[in-house]
Amino acid sequence: MKKHVVVQAYEKSWADDFVAIRDELNTVLKDLALRIEHVGSTSVEGLSAKPIIDIDVVIRDREDLPEVISALQKLGYSHEGDQGIPGREAFKYEGKEHLRKHHLYVCSVDAEELRRHLAFRDYLRSNPDAVAEYSRIKEEGALLYPWDIDKYIEHKSPFIESIYKRIGL
């Protein structure tokens, strides 16, 4: 079953939604997490986005991963592996109706994917013209491909790649 691609205007509540998820994660992660980062489009004020919070839990190194997996299982998360992206471990969940839908990843502090997430987010946060253009592209993609997430991603990829090139990634 294909999922509907929904992109909406930025909502200030997304920042609070992130905090609620982060606070729940911290109840079991404690010192295992160096920090918990709000990444992805919902982390950039003014950016249109799919209303799903992307989160990177940052750990010291991969040796801590088994303990992190065990801690997250206590909250109902299950480990899905790196899904083809080295350095980024994905987790799924069920029964989190009290929280906004989110994607949870665990990355070691030196992971290339973490560096890309943070650099892209920080670039957008400091470039309102890029936010406006990316919003336009995402909204257009959702209209053109409302039932095809792969085509939606393909539509916005040239913009993302242009930003990576601009910031040296």
BELRA-V37066 format. One record per residue. RES is the residue in one small letter. PSI is psi in whole degrees, -180 to 180 (NA if undefined). Layout:
# BELRA-V37066
res/psi
RES/PSI
RES/PSI
This chain:
# BELRA-V37066
res/psi
m/126
k/143
k/146
h/129
v/113
v/122
v/131
q/165
a/152
y/140
e/129
k/-27
s/-18
w/-35
a/-42
d/-37
d/-42
f/-46
v/-41
a/-43
i/-46
r/-45
d/-39
e/-42
l/-41
n/-21
t/-27
v/-26
l/-38
k/-121
d/-6
l/-31
a/125
l/-40
r/165
i/118
e/135
h/114
v/-178
g/179
s/-32
t/-11
s/-1
v/113
e/131
g/-8
l/127
s/146
a/161
k/135
p/60
i/126
i/127
d/131
i/132
d/116
v/123
v/124
i/163
r/-54
d/173
r/-21
e/-25
d/-9
l/-46
p/-39
e/-37
v/-44
i/-46
s/-43
a/-45
l/-30
q/-31
k/-24
l/4
g/14
y/145
s/141
h/133
e/7
g/-169
d/-5
q/37
g/5
i/99
p/138
g/-1
r/112
e/128
a/151
f/144
k/170
y/164
e/155
g/37
k/42
e/-22
h/-7
l/154
r/148
k/138
h/160
h/127
l/129
y/151
v/129
c/142
s/156
v/-26
d/11
a/134
e/-40
e/-37
l/-45
r/-42
r/-46
h/-49
l/-42
a/-43
f/-48
r/-49
d/-35
y/-49
l/-41
r/-25
s/9
n/87
p/-32
d/-39
a/-38
v/-45
a/-44
e/-43
y/-39
s/-46
r/-46
i/-43
k/-43
e/-42
e/-45
g/-41
a/-34
l/-40
l/-36
y/60
p/-17
w/19
d/90
i/-34
d/-43
k/-37
y/-48
i/-43
e/-38
h/-39
k/-11
s/-42
p/-37
f/-47
i/-47
e/-36
s/-36
i/-44
y/-43
k/-43
r/-35
i/10
g/28
l/NA
